[in-house]
Amino acid sequence: MCTKTIPVLWGCFLLWNLYVSSSQTIYPGIKARITQRALDYGVQAGMKMIEQMLKEKKLPDLSGSESLEFLKVDYVNYNFSNIKISAFSFPNTSLAFVPGVGIKALTNHGTANISTDWGFESPLFQDTGGADLFLSGVYFTGIIILTRNDFGHPTLKLQDCYAQLSHAHVSFSGELSVLYNSFAEPMEKPILKNLNEMLCPIIASEVKALNANLSTLEVLTKIDNYTLLDYSLISSPEITENYLDLNLKVTLSSSESSAWLVYSTHWKTSPTPPSHPVPFVLPERSNSMLYIGIAEYFFKSASFAHFTAGAFNVTLSTEEISNHFVQNSQGLGNVLSRIAEIYILSQPFMVRIMATEPPMINLQPGNFTLDIPASIMMLTQPKNSTVETIVSMDFVASTSVGLVILGQRLVCSLSLNRFRLALPESNRSNIEVLRFENILSSILHFGVLPLANAKLQQGFPLPNPHKISFINSDIEVLEGFLLISTDLKYETSSKQQPSFHGWEGLNLISGQWRGKSAP
């Protein structure tokens, strides 16, 4: 009996391990792919960055002692300080992917001009002055290893660094420059030796400083008043011969827990968070520098976070709508005033629209739709009384989502496709119901959606390095994910990002109607 039980137990144990391992698999919400075209452009942009950095960088002092036999001088102590690179040229520089490892950097036949202050001391004389140092035959190769730390930040490590300077020529300036230049050649060899020993440690120090900056990156970003965005890496970068993939977690969560309590009583059932991202594969393309794939889960997560924060709930008065959303000659405010006359004689009159479930996201090739289940209430508040509900109906608004990249953000806009009251089919023949349905559709089309689009203009920030802009961008809706193809442009000077102005005077989350018109 015992012999038969052991294989069964082992089988259950293996099945449990498979289940646990599969349940812990985390797929990215966003994939960012960097192609060889980006690396080639990175060489150009990198030269500008290095030029700016080197102009501000002060190199370590050089000091030593040399004997000058032809002058019968036992020793000359020298010191070079305030060393600065005034110009450089790296004509043969390249970056290339090393599959499964990192990015290899190579430069050859480089030159550099260095200015410096100097001081000499010997038994016969001592003096100070300035000098120019010309370096040629600059060669460097190394591999940048890319990984992630425990907090989801990218980290860099320099491996297989080799740097070599072939030639150095010193030219002194000053009253005795002719004398000093006559014995400059013997000093060039030790200077070259010291510089060769310093180069890789200096580069490694710069990589270390860059890592310190990367470790301070905010992987948790506040998008708006409702949501927090988690941009952390879920794994180390995946590197092939042609590209590098970054897998980002990208989960949005509600930043206003109080909204849960305010609106939970209006929900028919407790909302269920979206399931984990499903795997998706970026198409094999290389025409653009950067490809960003945004999983359907990202938008579902955003929908759920905004829903639980109450962002889809709006209360508007006829005066507010008249002031802000008059789109035709009739005026939507007049339409609502007419409704008020039909149903009640007292004022004020209000319309409250509340999402009853998280909006449903669907990404299909060439089509991005958002279905919003909600309820609409006509309200009034007689003097010295509480708010009264005149009529309340459930509906589903089906919208199309338009997409555009503005600045460094993905901006969405909504347009109404279809509006249907949640009524039995037998009631749809009622002329009053159809008329009411048309009126409410107009409220959404001319009133609520413009308000929502104004708020959506702040957009979602896209992952991109500092001072890098997106150009020649294209957006495609594929099955289950959104694909952004874009080239990059390095901005030498920091440009102000465009600001977005919505209807700040209106409160999107209105637990109670305040009886105020928007300014």
C-alpha positions as CSV (number, residue, x, y, z in Angstrom):
1,M,0.0,0.0,0.0
2,C,2.8,2.4,1.0
3,T,4.7,1.6,-2.2
4,K,1.8,2.6,-4.3
5,T,1.2,5.8,-2.4
6,I,4.8,7.2,-2.9
7,P,4.6,7.7,-6.7
8,V,1.2,9.3,-6.3
9,L,2.6,11.8,-3.7
10,W,5.5,12.6,-5.9
11,G,3.2,13.2,-8.9
12,C,1.1,15.6,-6.8
13,F,4.2,17.3,-5.6
14,L,5.5,17.8,-9.2
15,L,2.1,19.1,-10.3
16,W,1.9,21.5,-7.4
17,N,5.4,22.9,-8.3
18,L,4.3,23.3,-11.9
19,Y,1.2,25.2,-10.8
20,V,3.1,27.5,-8.3
21,S,5.8,28.3,-10.9
22,S,3.2,29.1,-13.6
23,S,1.1,31.2,-11.2
24,Q,4.2,33.3,-10.3
25,T,5.0,34.1,-13.9
26,I,4.8,37.9,-14.5
27,Y,4.3,39.2,-18.0
28,P,5.1,42.8,-18.9
29,G,2.4,45.5,-19.3
30,I,4.7,47.4,-21.7
31,K,7.6,46.1,-23.9
32,A,10.1,48.7,-25.1
33,R,12.4,47.6,-28.0
34,I,15.6,49.4,-28.9
35,T,16.9,48.6,-32.3
36,Q,20.3,48.9,-34.0
37,R,19.0,52.2,-35.6
38,A,18.7,53.6,-32.1
39,L,22.3,52.5,-31.2
40,D,23.6,54.1,-34.4
41,Y,21.8,57.4,-33.6
42,G,23.0,57.0,-30.0
43,V,26.5,57.3,-31.2
44,Q,25.7,60.7,-32.7
45,A,23.7,61.9,-29.7
46,G,26.3,60.3,-27.4
47,M,29.1,62.4,-28.9
48,K,27.1,65.6,-28.0
49,M,26.5,64.3,-24.5
50,I,30.1,63.4,-24.0
51,E,31.2,66.7,-25.4
52,Q,29.0,68.6,-22.9
53,M,30.2,66.3,-20.1
54,L,33.9,66.6,-20.9
55,K,33.7,70.4,-21.0
56,E,32.4,70.4,-17.5
57,K,34.6,67.5,-16.3
58,K,37.8,68.1,-14.4
59,L,40.3,65.3,-14.8
60,P,42.5,64.1,-11.8
61,D,45.9,65.8,-11.4
62,L,49.0,64.2,-12.9
63,S,52.3,64.3,-11.0
64,G,55.7,62.5,-11.1
65,S,59.4,62.8,-11.3
66,E,61.8,62.4,-14.2
67,S,65.6,62.8,-14.6
68,L,67.0,64.9,-17.5
69,E,70.4,63.3,-18.2
70,F,71.1,65.6,-21.2
71,L,70.9,68.6,-18.8
72,K,72.7,66.8,-16.0
73,V,69.6,67.2,-13.8
74,D,69.0,64.4,-11.4
75,Y,65.3,65.0,-11.2
76,V,62.5,67.2,-12.2
77,N,59.3,67.0,-10.1
78,Y,56.3,67.9,-12.2
79,N,52.6,68.4,-11.6
80,F,49.8,68.9,-14.1
81,S,46.6,70.3,-12.6
82,N,43.3,71.9,-13.8
83,I,43.3,69.3,-16.6
84,K,40.4,70.0,-19.0
85,I,39.5,68.5,-22.4
86,S,38.9,71.4,-24.8
87,A,38.2,69.4,-28.0
88,F,38.0,65.8,-29.1
89,S,37.2,63.6,-32.1
90,F,36.1,60.0,-32.2
91,P,35.5,59.4,-35.9
92,N,35.3,55.6,-35.7
93,T,32.8,54.8,-33.0
94,S,30.2,52.1,-32.9
95,L,27.7,50.4,-30.6
96,A,26.5,46.8,-31.2
97,F,24.4,44.3,-29.3
98,V,26.1,41.3,-27.8
99,P,23.4,38.7,-27.5
100,G,22.6,37.7,-24.0
101,V,25.3,40.0,-22.6
102,G,25.0,43.7,-23.2
103,I,26.1,46.5,-25.6
104,K,29.6,46.7,-26.9
105,A,31.2,50.1,-27.4
106,L,34.2,50.6,-29.7
107,T,36.1,53.7,-30.8
108,N,39.4,53.9,-32.7
109,H,41.7,56.6,-34.1
110,G,40.4,59.2,-31.7
111,T,42.1,62.5,-30.8
112,A,41.8,64.9,-27.9
113,N,43.2,68.4,-27.0
114,I,43.8,69.0,-23.4
115,S,44.7,72.2,-21.6
116,T,46.4,72.2,-18.2
117,D,48.4,74.1,-15.6
118,W,51.8,72.8,-14.7
119,G,54.5,73.2,-12.1
120,F,58.2,72.1,-12.2
121,E,60.6,71.8,-9.4
122,S,64.3,70.7,-9.6
123,P,67.6,71.4,-7.9
124,L,68.3,74.1,-10.5
125,F,64.9,75.8,-11.0
126,Q,61.2,75.8,-10.3
127,D,58.4,77.4,-12.4
128,T,54.7,77.3,-13.2
129,G,52.7,78.0,-16.4
130,G,50.3,76.5,-18.8
131,A,50.5,73.8,-21.5
132,D,48.5,72.1,-24.2
133,L,48.5,68.3,-24.5
134,F,47.5,66.6,-27.8
135,L,46.5,63.0,-27.7
136,S,46.1,60.8,-30.7
137,G,45.5,57.1,-31.5
138,V,42.8,56.9,-28.8
139,Y,41.3,53.3,-28.7
140,F,38.6,52.1,-26.4
141,T,36.5,49.0,-26.2
142,G,34.2,47.7,-23.5
143,I,30.8,46.0,-22.8
144,I,28.0,47.6,-20.9
145,I,26.1,44.9,-19.0
146,L,22.5,45.8,-18.4
147,T,20.5,44.2,-15.4
148,R,17.9,45.2,-12.9
149,N,18.1,45.6,-9.1
150,D,15.6,44.4,-6.5
151,F,13.6,47.6,-6.9
152,G,13.1,47.3,-10.6
153,H,15.6,50.0,-11.5
154,P,18.0,49.4,-14.5
155,T,21.6,49.0,-13.6
156,L,24.8,49.2,-15.7
157,K,28.2,47.5,-15.3
158,L,31.4,48.0,-17.3
159,Q,33.0,44.8,-18.4
160,D,36.2,44.0,-20.5
161,C,37.3,47.6,-20.5
162,Y,40.4,48.3,-22.5
163,A,41.7,51.8,-23.3
164,Q,44.9,52.8,-25.0
165,L,46.5,56.2,-26.0
166,S,49.2,55.8,-28.7
167,H,50.7,59.2,-28.7
168,A,51.0,62.3,-26.5
169,H,52.5,65.7,-27.4
170,V,53.1,68.4,-24.8
171,S,53.5,72.1,-25.8
172,F,54.4,74.5,-23.1
173,S,53.5,78.2,-23.1
174,G,55.2,81.1,-21.4
175,E,58.4,83.1,-21.4
176,L,60.7,80.1,-21.1
177,S,58.5,77.9,-23.4
178,V,61.4,77.3,-25.8
179,L,63.5,75.9,-23.0
180,Y,60.7,73.7,-21.6
181,N,59.6,72.4,-25.0
182,S,63.2,71.2,-25.6
183,F,62.9,68.6,-22.9
184,A,59.2,68.0,-23.2
185,E,59.6,64.7,-25.2
186,P,61.1,62.8,-22.3
187,M,58.1,63.7,-20.2
188,E,55.5,62.6,-22.7
189,K,56.1,58.9,-22.1
190,P,55.3,58.9,-18.4
191,I,52.3,61.2,-19.0
192,L,51.0,58.7,-21.6
193,K,51.6,55.8,-19.2
194,N,49.7,57.6,-16.4
195,L,46.8,58.5,-18.7
196,N,46.5,54.9,-20.0
197,E,46.2,53.7,-16.4
198,M,43.6,56.2,-15.5
199,L,41.2,55.8,-18.5
200,C,39.3,52.7,-17.5
201,P,38.9,53.7,-13.9
202,I,37.6,57.1,-15.0
203,I,35.1,55.4,-17.3
204,A,34.1,52.9,-14.6
205,S,33.6,55.8,-12.2
206,E,31.3,57.5,-14.7
207,V,29.2,54.3,-15.1
208,K,29.0,54.1,-11.3
209,A,27.8,57.7,-11.1
210,L,25.2,56.9,-13.7
211,N,24.0,53.9,-11.7
212,A,23.6,56.2,-8.7
213,N,21.3,58.4,-10.8
214,L,19.3,55.4,-12.2
215,S,18.7,54.1,-8.6
216,T,16.9,57.3,-7.8
217,L,14.4,57.0,-10.8
218,E,10.8,57.1,-9.6
219,V,9.4,53.8,-10.8
220,L,6.1,54.7,-9.1
221,T,4.7,57.8,-10.7
222,K,1.5,59.8,-10.0
223,I,-0.3,60.2,-13.3
224,D,-3.2,62.3,-12.1
225,N,-5.4,62.8,-9.0
226,Y,-6.7,59.2,-9.4
227,T,-3.9,56.9,-10.4
228,L,-0.3,55.7,-9.6
229,L,1.7,54.1,-12.4
230,D,4.3,51.4,-11.6
231,Y,7.0,51.5,-14.3
232,S,9.5,49.0,-12.7
233,L,11.4,46.4,-14.7
234,I,10.2,42.9,-14.1
235,S,13.3,41.3,-15.5
236,S,16.8,42.1,-16.9
237,P,16.8,43.4,-20.5
238,E,16.6,40.7,-23.2
239,I,19.3,41.2,-25.8
240,T,19.6,39.7,-29.2
241,E,21.8,40.4,-32.2
242,N,19.4,43.0,-33.5
243,Y,17.6,44.6,-30.6
244,L,17.2,45.0,-26.8
245,D,13.8,44.5,-25.1
246,L,12.8,46.1,-21.8
247,N,10.0,44.4,-19.9
248,L,8.1,46.9,-17.7
249,K,5.5,46.0,-15.1
250,V,3.3,49.0,-15.7
251,T,0.4,48.5,-13.2
252,L,-1.9,51.4,-12.5
253,S,-3.6,51.6,-9.1
254,S,-6.0,54.0,-7.4
255,S,-4.4,56.8,-5.4
256,E,-7.6,57.9,-3.7
257,S,-8.8,55.1,-1.4
258,S,-11.6,57.4,0.0
259,A,-13.4,57.3,-3.3
260,W,-14.0,53.6,-2.8
261,L,-16.1,54.4,0.3
262,V,-18.0,57.2,-1.4
263,Y,-19.1,55.3,-4.5
264,S,-19.1,51.6,-3.4
265,T,-22.8,51.9,-2.4
266,H,-23.8,52.7,-6.0
267,W,-22.1,49.6,-7.5
268,K,-24.2,46.6,-8.3
269,T,-21.3,44.2,-7.4
270,S,-17.8,44.7,-6.0
271,P,-15.5,45.4,-9.0
272,T,-13.0,42.7,-9.9
273,P,-9.5,43.9,-10.7
274,P,-8.2,43.0,-14.2
275,S,-6.3,39.7,-14.5
276,H,-2.6,39.7,-15.0
277,P,-1.1,40.7,-18.4
278,V,-1.0,38.0,-21.0
279,P,2.2,37.5,-23.1
280,F,2.4,39.4,-26.4
281,V,5.1,39.4,-29.1
282,L,6.3,42.5,-30.8
283,P,6.5,42.2,-34.6
284,E,10.0,41.7,-36.1
285,R,10.6,45.2,-37.4
286,S,13.7,47.4,-37.5
287,N,12.7,50.6,-39.5
288,S,12.2,52.6,-36.3
289,M,14.6,53.3,-33.5
290,L,12.1,52.4,-30.8
291,Y,9.0,50.2,-30.5
292,I,6.7,50.4,-27.5
293,G,4.1,47.7,-27.1
294,I,1.3,48.5,-24.6
295,A,-0.7,45.5,-23.5
296,E,-4.5,45.6,-23.3
297,Y,-4.0,45.0,-19.5
298,F,-2.4,48.4,-19.2
299,F,-5.6,50.1,-20.3
300,K,-7.8,47.7,-18.3
301,S,-5.7,48.5,-15.2
302,A,-6.1,52.2,-15.9
303,S,-9.9,51.8,-16.4
304,F,-10.2,49.9,-13.1
305,A,-8.0,52.4,-11.2
306,H,-10.0,55.4,-12.4
307,F,-13.3,53.6,-11.7
308,T,-12.4,52.8,-8.1
309,A,-11.3,56.4,-7.7
310,G,-14.6,57.7,-8.9
311,A,-13.2,59.4,-12.0
312,F,-16.0,58.3,-14.2
313,N,-18.7,60.0,-12.0
314,V,-19.9,63.5,-13.0
315,T,-22.6,65.8,-11.7
316,L,-23.5,68.7,-13.9
317,S,-26.1,71.5,-13.6
318,T,-27.9,73.0,-16.5
319,E,-26.0,76.2,-16.0
320,E,-22.6,74.4,-16.1
321,I,-23.5,72.6,-19.3
322,S,-24.8,75.8,-20.9
323,N,-21.6,77.7,-19.9
324,H,-19.2,75.1,-21.2
325,F,-20.8,72.7,-23.6
326,V,-23.0,74.6,-26.0
327,Q,-22.1,72.8,-29.3
328,N,-25.0,73.8,-31.6
329,S,-27.5,76.6,-32.3
330,Q,-30.1,74.9,-30.0
331,G,-27.8,74.6,-27.1
332,L,-27.7,71.6,-24.9
333,G,-28.5,73.7,-21.9
334,N,-31.8,74.5,-23.5
335,V,-32.5,70.8,-24.0
336,L,-31.9,70.1,-20.3
337,S,-34.1,73.1,-19.4
338,R,-36.9,71.7,-21.5
339,I,-36.5,68.3,-19.6
340,A,-36.7,70.2,-16.4
341,E,-40.0,71.9,-17.5
342,I,-41.5,68.5,-18.4
343,Y,-40.7,66.7,-15.2
344,I,-40.6,69.4,-12.5
345,L,-41.3,73.1,-12.0
346,S,-38.7,73.8,-9.3
347,Q,-35.0,74.5,-9.8
348,P,-32.1,73.8,-9.7
349,F,-31.9,70.8,-12.0
350,M,-29.0,68.4,-12.3
351,V,-27.7,65.4,-14.2
352,R,-25.6,62.9,-12.5
353,I,-23.8,60.2,-14.5
354,M,-22.0,57.4,-12.6
355,A,-20.1,54.3,-13.9
356,T,-21.6,51.1,-12.4
357,E,-18.7,48.9,-13.5
358,P,-15.2,49.5,-14.8
359,P,-15.3,50.4,-18.5
360,M,-14.6,47.4,-20.8
361,I,-11.5,47.7,-23.0
362,N,-11.2,45.9,-26.3
363,L,-8.2,46.1,-28.7
364,Q,-8.6,44.5,-32.1
365,P,-6.6,45.2,-35.2
366,G,-7.3,48.8,-36.2
367,N,-10.0,49.2,-33.6
368,F,-9.8,50.4,-29.9
369,T,-13.2,50.5,-28.2
370,L,-14.3,51.4,-24.7
371,D,-17.8,50.3,-23.4
372,I,-19.0,52.2,-20.3
373,P,-21.8,50.7,-18.2
374,A,-23.3,53.5,-16.2
375,S,-26.4,55.0,-14.7
376,I,-27.9,58.5,-15.3
377,M,-30.0,60.3,-12.8
378,M,-32.1,63.5,-13.2
379,L,-32.0,65.3,-9.9
380,T,-33.5,68.4,-8.3
381,Q,-33.1,70.1,-5.0
382,P,-36.1,72.2,-3.8
383,K,-35.4,75.0,-1.4
384,N,-34.7,73.8,2.2
385,S,-34.8,70.2,1.1
386,T,-32.5,67.3,0.2
387,V,-31.7,66.2,-3.3
388,E,-34.5,64.3,-5.0
389,T,-34.2,61.8,-7.9
390,I,-36.6,62.5,-10.7
391,V,-35.7,59.6,-12.9
392,S,-32.8,57.1,-13.0
393,M,-31.8,54.7,-15.8
394,D,-28.9,52.4,-16.6
395,F,-27.2,52.6,-20.0
396,V,-24.2,51.4,-21.9
397,A,-22.1,53.9,-23.9
398,S,-19.9,52.4,-26.6
399,T,-17.0,54.7,-27.6
400,S,-14.1,54.6,-30.0
401,V,-10.7,55.6,-28.6
402,G,-8.5,57.9,-30.7
403,L,-4.8,58.0,-29.9
404,V,-2.0,60.5,-30.5
405,I,1.5,61.1,-29.1
406,L,1.7,64.6,-27.8
407,G,5.1,65.6,-26.3
408,Q,6.2,62.5,-24.4
409,R,2.7,61.3,-23.6
410,L,0.1,59.0,-25.1
411,V,-3.1,61.1,-25.3
412,C,-6.5,59.4,-25.7
413,S,-9.8,60.9,-26.9
414,L,-13.3,59.4,-26.9
415,S,-16.0,59.6,-29.5
416,L,-19.5,58.1,-29.0
417,N,-20.4,55.1,-31.2
418,R,-23.6,53.9,-29.7
419,F,-25.8,54.6,-26.7
420,R,-28.5,52.3,-25.4
421,L,-30.6,52.4,-22.3
422,A,-30.7,49.1,-20.4
423,L,-34.4,48.4,-21.0
424,P,-36.2,45.3,-22.1
425,E,-36.6,45.1,-25.9
426,S,-40.4,45.3,-25.5
427,N,-40.1,48.8,-24.1
428,R,-38.0,50.1,-27.0
429,S,-41.0,50.7,-29.2
430,N,-42.2,53.4,-26.7
431,I,-41.7,56.8,-28.4
432,E,-41.0,58.5,-25.1
433,V,-38.3,56.0,-24.3
434,L,-36.6,56.5,-27.7
435,R,-36.9,60.3,-27.3
436,F,-35.4,60.2,-23.9
437,E,-32.6,57.9,-25.2
438,N,-31.8,60.4,-27.9
439,I,-31.7,63.3,-25.4
440,L,-29.3,61.4,-23.1
441,S,-27.2,60.5,-26.0
442,S,-26.9,64.2,-26.8
443,I,-25.9,64.9,-23.2
444,L,-23.1,62.4,-23.5
445,H,-22.0,63.5,-26.9
446,F,-22.1,67.3,-26.4
447,G,-21.6,67.5,-22.6
448,V,-19.8,64.6,-20.9
449,L,-17.3,63.4,-23.6
450,P,-15.8,66.9,-24.2
451,L,-15.3,67.2,-20.5
452,A,-13.7,63.7,-20.4
453,N,-11.5,64.5,-23.4
454,A,-10.3,67.7,-21.8
455,K,-9.1,65.7,-18.8
456,L,-7.6,63.0,-20.9
457,Q,-5.3,65.5,-22.6
458,Q,-2.8,65.1,-19.7
459,G,-2.2,61.6,-21.1
460,F,0.0,58.8,-19.9
461,P,3.8,59.4,-19.8
462,L,5.7,57.1,-22.1
463,P,9.1,55.6,-21.0
464,N,11.9,57.6,-22.5
465,P,15.3,58.8,-21.4
466,H,15.9,62.4,-20.3
467,K,16.1,65.0,-23.1
468,I,15.0,62.5,-25.7
469,S,12.0,63.4,-27.9
470,F,9.8,61.2,-30.0
471,I,9.6,62.0,-33.7
472,N,8.1,60.3,-36.8
473,S,5.8,58.4,-34.5
474,D,3.1,56.0,-35.6
475,I,0.4,54.2,-33.6
476,E,-1.2,50.8,-34.5
477,V,-3.9,48.9,-32.7
478,L,-3.1,45.2,-32.9
479,E,-4.9,42.2,-31.3
480,G,-4.4,42.6,-27.5
481,F,-1.9,45.4,-27.6
482,L,-1.0,48.8,-28.9
483,L,2.2,49.3,-30.9
484,I,4.0,52.7,-31.1
485,S,6.8,53.0,-33.6
486,T,9.0,56.1,-33.2
487,D,12.4,57.6,-33.9
488,L,14.3,59.6,-31.3
489,K,15.8,63.0,-31.2
490,Y,18.3,64.2,-28.6
491,E,17.6,67.7,-27.3
492,T,20.8,69.6,-26.4
493,S,18.8,72.1,-24.4
494,S,15.9,71.3,-22.1
495,K,12.6,72.3,-23.7
496,Q,9.5,73.0,-21.7
497,Q,6.9,70.3,-22.2
498,P,3.5,71.5,-23.5
499,S,1.0,72.1,-20.8
500,F,-2.5,70.9,-21.0
501,H,-5.5,72.9,-19.8
502,G,-8.8,71.2,-19.1
503,W,-11.9,72.2,-17.3
504,E,-10.2,72.7,-14.0
505,G,-13.2,74.6,-12.6
506,L,-15.4,71.5,-12.7
507,N,-15.1,68.8,-10.1
508,L,-15.0,65.4,-11.8
509,I,-15.6,63.5,-8.5
510,S,-18.7,65.0,-7.1
511,G,-20.1,63.0,-4.2
512,Q,-22.7,65.7,-3.7
513,W,-23.8,68.5,-6.0
514,R,-22.5,71.8,-4.7
515,G,-24.9,74.1,-6.5
516,K,-22.1,76.1,-8.1
517,S,-21.6,77.0,-11.7
518,A,-18.1,76.7,-13.2
519,P,-16.2,79.9,-13.5
